[in-house]
Protein backbone atom coordinates (compact mmCIF):
# COMPACT_ATOMS: atom_id res chain seq x y z
CA UNK A 1 0.00 0.00 0.00
CA UNK A 2 1.00 3.66 -0.30
CA UNK A 3 3.77 5.20 1.77
CA UNK A 4 3.23 8.66 3.21
CA UNK A 5 5.11 10.95 5.60
CA UNK A 6 3.72 12.07 8.97
CA UNK A 7 5.67 14.29 11.39
CA UNK A 8 8.68 14.03 9.10
CA UNK A 9 8.86 10.25 9.45
CA UNK A 10 7.91 7.88 6.62
CA UNK A 11 4.89 5.76 7.45
CA UNK A 12 3.25 3.07 5.36
CA UNK A 13 -0.49 2.55 5.15
CA UNK A 14 -1.68 -1.02 5.53
CA UNK A 15 -4.85 -3.06 5.59
CA UNK A 16 -5.12 -4.44 9.12
CA UNK A 17 -7.58 -6.92 10.63
CA UNK A 18 -8.14 -6.99 14.39
CA UNK A 19 -9.77 -9.75 16.43
CA UNK A 20 -10.61 -8.95 20.05
CA UNK A 21 -11.19 -5.25 19.45
CA UNK A 22 -13.35 -4.77 22.56
CA UNK A 23 -10.86 -6.27 25.03
CA UNK A 24 -8.38 -4.62 27.37
CA UNK A 25 -5.63 -4.66 24.73
CA UNK A 26 -7.73 -4.71 21.55
CA UNK A 27 -9.61 -1.53 22.40
CA UNK A 28 -6.56 0.77 22.71
CA UNK A 29 -4.97 -0.88 19.67
CA UNK A 30 -8.07 -0.10 17.61
CA UNK A 31 -8.19 3.47 18.90
CA UNK A 32 -4.52 4.05 18.07
CA UNK A 33 -4.83 2.50 14.61
CA UNK A 34 -7.79 4.72 13.75
CA UNK A 35 -6.27 7.94 15.14
CA UNK A 36 -4.13 8.98 12.14
CA UNK A 37 -6.64 7.71 9.53
CA UNK A 38 -3.67 6.10 7.82
CA UNK A 39 -4.69 2.44 7.75
CA UNK A 40 -7.71 0.57 6.52
CA UNK A 41 -9.01 -1.36 9.54
CA UNK A 42 -11.20 -4.45 9.54
CA UNK A 43 -12.63 -5.68 12.83
CA UNK A 44 -13.71 -9.31 13.03
CA UNK A 45 -16.12 -9.96 15.87
CA UNK A 46 -18.66 -12.59 16.76
CA UNK A 47 -22.21 -12.01 15.58
CA UNK A 48 -23.50 -12.19 19.16
CA UNK A 49 -20.92 -9.75 20.53
CA UNK A 50 -22.39 -6.63 22.18
CA UNK A 51 -19.33 -4.63 21.11
CA UNK A 52 -19.98 -1.15 19.72
CA UNK A 53 -17.54 0.41 17.26
CA UNK A 54 -17.06 3.94 15.88
CA UNK A 55 -19.73 4.43 13.23
CA UNK A 56 -18.25 7.60 11.77
CA UNK A 57 -14.84 6.26 10.77
CA UNK A 58 -14.57 5.77 7.00
CA UNK A 59 -11.44 3.64 7.47
CA UNK A 60 -13.20 1.06 9.65
CA UNK A 61 -15.15 -1.99 8.50
CA UNK A 62 -16.78 -4.39 10.95
CA UNK A 63 -17.57 -7.98 10.01
CA UNK A 64 -19.69 -9.97 12.43
CA UNK A 65 -19.13 -13.70 11.98
CA UNK A 66 -21.07 -16.63 13.48
CA UNK A 67 -17.87 -18.04 14.95
CA UNK A 68 -14.12 -18.15 14.39
CA UNK A 69 -14.18 -21.87 13.70
CA UNK A 70 -15.14 -21.77 10.02
CA UNK A 71 -12.04 -21.16 7.92
CA UNK A 72 -14.10 -20.91 4.73
CA UNK A 73 -15.94 -17.92 6.20
CA UNK A 74 -12.80 -16.22 7.50
CA UNK A 75 -10.57 -16.59 4.43
CA UNK A 76 -12.52 -14.21 2.12
CA UNK A 77 -12.62 -11.60 4.90
CA UNK A 78 -8.83 -11.70 5.13
CA UNK A 79 -8.23 -11.70 1.37
CA UNK A 80 -6.90 -8.14 1.16
CA UNK A 81 -5.37 -7.94 4.65
CA UNK A 82 -1.69 -7.16 5.22
CA UNK A 83 -1.62 -7.69 9.00
CA UNK A 84 -3.79 -9.77 11.33
CA UNK A 85 -3.77 -8.86 15.04
CA UNK A 86 -5.27 -11.25 17.58
CA UNK A 87 -5.93 -9.76 21.03
CA UNK A 88 -8.26 -12.26 22.67
CA UNK A 89 -8.23 -13.38 26.31
CA UNK A 90 -6.24 -16.38 27.53
CA UNK A 91 -9.43 -18.44 27.59
CA UNK A 92 -9.86 -18.01 23.81
CA UNK A 93 -6.36 -18.79 22.48
CA UNK A 94 -7.75 -21.73 20.47
CA UNK A 95 -9.54 -19.41 18.02
CA UNK A 96 -6.11 -18.61 16.61
CA UNK A 97 -5.85 -21.97 14.85
CA UNK A 98 -8.65 -21.42 12.27
CA UNK A 99 -7.74 -17.72 12.06
CA UNK A 100 -4.11 -18.45 11.20
CA UNK A 101 -5.06 -21.12 8.67
CA UNK A 102 -7.46 -18.67 7.05
CA UNK A 103 -4.74 -15.99 7.08
CA UNK A 104 -2.37 -18.35 5.29
CA UNK A 105 -5.01 -19.23 2.71
CA UNK A 106 -5.64 -15.49 2.16
CA UNK A 107 -1.95 -14.62 1.91
CA UNK A 108 -1.75 -12.37 4.99
CA UNK A 109 1.84 -11.19 5.32
CA UNK A 110 2.12 -10.52 9.08
CA UNK A 111 0.39 -11.86 12.18
CA UNK A 112 0.59 -10.44 15.69
CA UNK A 113 -0.55 -13.47 17.71
CA UNK A 114 -1.97 -13.24 21.19
CA UNK A 115 1.22 -12.59 23.15
CA UNK A 116 1.19 -9.12 24.83
CA UNK A 117 2.89 -10.37 27.97
CA UNK A 118 6.30 -10.92 29.53
CA UNK A 119 9.64 -11.77 28.02
CA UNK A 120 9.57 -15.37 26.73
CA UNK A 121 13.32 -15.49 27.24
CA UNK A 122 13.01 -14.77 30.99
CA UNK A 123 13.87 -18.29 32.13
CA UNK A 124 13.94 -17.36 35.80
CA UNK A 125 10.37 -16.10 35.71
CA UNK A 126 9.21 -18.99 33.54
CA UNK A 127 10.60 -21.49 36.03
CA UNK A 128 7.99 -20.35 38.56
CA UNK A 129 5.12 -19.00 36.45
CA UNK A 130 5.06 -20.22 32.87
CA UNK A 131 2.41 -18.27 31.00
CA UNK A 132 4.26 -18.68 27.72
CA UNK A 133 4.26 -22.37 26.80
CA UNK A 134 0.56 -22.47 25.92
CA UNK A 135 1.16 -19.72 23.34
CA UNK A 136 4.02 -21.45 21.53
CA UNK A 137 1.96 -23.82 19.33
CA UNK A 138 0.28 -20.89 17.60
CA UNK A 139 3.56 -19.27 16.59
CA UNK A 140 4.73 -22.69 15.46
CA UNK A 141 1.60 -23.07 13.33
CA UNK A 142 2.30 -19.76 11.56
CA UNK A 143 5.81 -20.93 10.69
CA UNK A 144 4.55 -24.37 9.63
CA UNK A 145 2.02 -22.87 7.24
CA UNK A 146 4.88 -20.89 5.71
CA UNK A 147 2.91 -17.91 4.40
CA UNK A 148 2.72 -15.32 7.16
CA UNK A 149 5.41 -14.07 9.52
CA UNK A 150 4.67 -13.55 13.21
CA UNK A 151 5.71 -10.60 15.34
CA UNK A 152 5.58 -11.30 19.07
CA UNK A 153 4.79 -8.27 21.24
CA UNK A 154 6.30 -8.29 24.75
CA UNK A 155 4.82 -5.74 27.13
CA UNK A 156 5.60 -6.99 30.62
CA UNK A 157 2.70 -6.76 33.07
CA UNK A 158 -0.11 -4.45 31.98
CA UNK A 159 0.15 -1.61 34.45
CA UNK A 160 -3.57 -0.77 34.50
CA UNK A 161 -4.68 -4.34 35.19
CA UNK A 162 -1.89 -5.42 37.53
CA UNK A 163 -1.90 -2.29 39.68
CA UNK A 164 -5.67 -2.51 39.86
CA UNK A 165 -5.65 -6.01 41.36
CA UNK A 166 -2.73 -5.41 43.69
CA UNK A 167 -0.44 -7.57 41.56
CA UNK A 168 2.50 -5.25 42.20
CA UNK A 169 2.15 -5.96 45.91
CA UNK A 170 0.52 -2.60 46.60
CA UNK A 171 -3.03 -2.43 47.98
CA UNK A 172 -4.05 1.24 47.97
CA UNK A 173 -7.41 0.71 49.66
CA UNK A 174 -5.95 -1.48 52.38
CA UNK A 175 -2.81 0.70 52.61
CA UNK A 176 -0.52 -2.32 52.58
CA UNK A 177 2.55 -3.05 50.52
CA UNK A 178 4.57 -6.22 50.05
CA UNK A 179 8.15 -5.44 48.99
CA UNK A 180 10.06 -8.24 47.26
CA UNK A 181 13.79 -8.73 47.71
CA UNK A 182 16.52 -11.32 47.54
CA UNK A 183 17.25 -13.56 50.53
CA UNK A 184 18.08 -11.42 53.53
CA UNK A 185 17.90 -8.28 51.40
CA UNK A 186 21.43 -8.99 50.10
CA UNK A 187 22.67 -9.44 46.55
CA UNK A 188 22.63 -7.14 43.55
CA UNK A 189 19.97 -5.01 45.23
CA UNK A 190 22.23 -4.38 48.23
CA UNK A 191 21.39 -4.45 51.94
CA UNK A 192 17.85 -3.38 52.64
CA UNK A 193 17.09 -3.46 48.93
CA UNK A 194 13.58 -4.78 49.20
CA UNK A 195 11.36 -3.24 46.53
CA UNK A 196 14.30 -1.70 44.66
CA UNK A 197 14.52 -4.11 41.70
CA UNK A 198 12.98 -2.61 38.56
CA UNK A 199 10.57 -4.33 36.16
CA UNK A 200 9.30 -3.32 32.72
CA UNK A 201 5.58 -2.48 32.75
CA UNK A 202 3.33 -1.06 30.05
CA UNK A 203 -0.03 0.72 30.04
CA UNK A 204 -2.86 -0.36 27.78
CA UNK A 205 -2.67 2.98 25.98
CA UNK A 206 1.05 2.68 25.28
CA UNK A 207 0.59 -0.85 23.94
CA UNK A 208 -1.96 0.49 21.45
CA UNK A 209 0.18 3.46 20.47
CA UNK A 210 3.33 1.42 19.95
CA UNK A 211 1.59 -1.35 18.00
CA UNK A 212 0.06 1.28 15.71
CA UNK A 213 3.45 2.94 15.23
CA UNK A 214 5.15 -0.40 14.61
CA UNK A 215 2.64 -1.32 11.90
CA UNK A 216 3.10 2.07 10.28
CA UNK A 217 6.78 1.44 9.57
CA UNK A 218 7.89 1.23 5.93
CA UNK A 219 8.10 -2.33 4.67
CA UNK A 220 11.87 -2.64 4.89
CA UNK A 221 11.77 -1.60 8.57
CA UNK A 222 8.80 -3.76 9.53
CA UNK A 223 10.36 -6.76 7.79
CA UNK A 224 13.26 -6.59 10.25
CA UNK A 225 10.85 -7.87 12.92
CA UNK A 226 9.66 -10.96 11.02
CA UNK A 227 9.44 -13.99 13.33
CA UNK A 228 11.01 -11.88 16.08
CA UNK A 229 10.01 -10.34 19.41
CA UNK A 230 9.48 -6.63 19.87
CA UNK A 231 9.57 -5.16 23.37
CA UNK A 232 7.37 -2.27 24.49
CA UNK A 233 7.35 -0.51 27.82
CA UNK A 234 6.02 2.54 29.59
CA UNK A 235 8.58 2.46 32.38
CA UNK A 236 11.20 0.35 34.06
CA UNK A 237 10.01 0.95 37.59
CA UNK A 238 10.57 -0.48 41.06
CA UNK A 239 7.99 -1.32 43.70
CA UNK A 240 9.32 1.51 45.85
CA UNK A 241 8.72 3.97 43.01
CA UNK A 242 5.22 2.60 42.52
CA UNK A 243 4.52 2.88 46.24
CA UNK A 244 5.77 6.47 46.35
CA UNK A 245 3.55 7.35 43.38
CA UNK A 246 0.51 5.66 44.96
CA UNK A 247 1.08 7.56 48.20
CA UNK A 248 1.37 10.88 46.38
CA UNK A 249 -1.77 10.27 44.34
CA UNK A 250 -3.82 8.91 47.23
CA UNK A 251 -2.65 11.70 49.54
CA UNK A 252 -2.35 9.13 52.29
CA UNK A 253 -0.48 9.51 55.54
CA UNK A 254 2.68 7.43 55.26
CA UNK A 255 2.28 6.31 58.85
CA UNK A 256 -1.03 4.69 57.90
CA UNK A 257 0.70 2.29 55.52
CA UNK A 258 1.90 -1.15 56.51
CA UNK A 259 4.94 -2.24 54.50
CA UNK A 260 6.14 -5.85 54.68
CA UNK A 261 9.35 -7.25 53.21
CA UNK A 262 9.40 -10.72 51.67
CA UNK A 263 12.01 -12.79 49.86
CA UNK A 264 11.43 -14.67 46.62
CA UNK A 265 11.63 -17.94 48.56
CA UNK A 266 8.97 -16.80 51.00
CA UNK A 267 6.73 -15.60 48.16
CA UNK A 268 7.03 -18.93 46.36
CA UNK A 269 6.22 -20.89 49.52
CA UNK A 270 3.14 -18.77 50.23
CA UNK A 271 1.91 -18.95 46.63
CA UNK A 272 2.35 -22.71 46.44
CA UNK A 273 0.46 -23.17 49.67
CA UNK A 274 -2.46 -21.12 48.31
CA UNK A 275 -2.36 -22.92 44.97
CA UNK A 276 -2.68 -26.23 46.77
CA UNK A 277 -6.22 -25.25 47.78
CA UNK A 278 -8.94 -24.84 45.17
CA UNK A 279 -10.54 -21.83 46.84
CA UNK A 280 -7.30 -19.83 46.81
CA UNK A 281 -5.58 -21.28 43.73
CA UNK A 282 -6.04 -18.21 41.54
CA UNK A 283 -5.05 -15.88 44.36
CA UNK A 284 -1.79 -17.81 44.70
CA UNK A 285 -1.15 -17.78 40.97
CA UNK A 286 -1.78 -14.03 40.71
CA UNK A 287 0.60 -13.40 43.61
CA UNK A 288 3.39 -14.84 41.45
CA UNK A 289 3.14 -11.79 39.20
CA UNK A 290 5.27 -10.15 41.87
CA UNK A 291 8.18 -12.26 40.59
CA UNK A 292 8.77 -9.71 37.83
CA UNK A 293 10.54 -7.77 40.60
CA UNK A 294 12.69 -10.76 41.49
CA UNK A 295 16.41 -10.19 41.12
CA UNK A 296 17.73 -11.88 37.97
CA UNK A 297 14.36 -13.35 36.94
CA UNK A 298 14.08 -11.28 33.75
CA UNK A 299 11.34 -8.82 34.63
CA UNK A 300 13.36 -5.84 33.42
CA UNK A 301 13.89 -6.02 29.66
CA UNK A 302 14.63 -2.31 29.32
CA UNK A 303 17.69 -2.93 27.17
CA UNK A 304 15.57 -4.46 24.41
CA UNK A 305 12.67 -2.05 24.07
CA UNK A 306 11.62 0.02 21.09
CA UNK A 307 12.13 3.66 22.06
CA UNK A 308 8.79 5.47 22.11
CA UNK A 309 10.60 8.74 21.43
CA UNK A 310 11.75 7.36 18.08
CA UNK A 311 8.06 7.19 17.18
CA UNK A 312 7.37 10.72 18.39
CA UNK A 313 5.65 9.60 21.60
CA UNK A 314 6.23 11.44 24.88
CA UNK A 315 7.10 9.61 28.07
CA UNK A 316 4.05 8.84 30.18
CA UNK A 317 3.67 10.47 33.59
CA UNK A 318 3.55 7.76 36.27
CA UNK A 319 1.50 9.80 38.73
CA UNK A 320 -1.08 10.74 36.08
CA UNK A 321 -1.55 7.13 35.05
CA UNK A 322 -1.60 6.02 38.69
CA UNK A 323 -4.37 8.53 39.36
CA UNK A 324 -6.45 7.09 36.53
CA UNK A 325 -5.99 3.54 37.81
CA UNK A 326 -6.60 4.02 41.53
CA UNK A 327 -8.79 7.15 41.41
Secondary structure, DSSP 8 states (H G I E B T S, - for coil): --EEEETTEEEE--EEEEE-TTSHHHHHHHHHHHHTS-SEEEEEEETT------SS-TTEEEEEES-S--HHHHHHHTTT-SEEEE---GGGTTHHHHHHHHHHHHT--EEE-S--BS-TT-HHHHTT---SHHHHHHHHHHHHHTS-EEEEEE--EEHHHHHHTTTTSEETTTTEEEEEESGGG-STT-TT-TT--EEEEE-HHHHHHHHHHHTTS-HHHHGGGTTEEEE--SEEEEHHHHHHHHHHHHT--GGG-EEEEEEHHHHHHHHHHHHTSGGGHHHHHHHGGGGGGSTTSS---GGGB--GGGGT-----HHHHHHHHH-
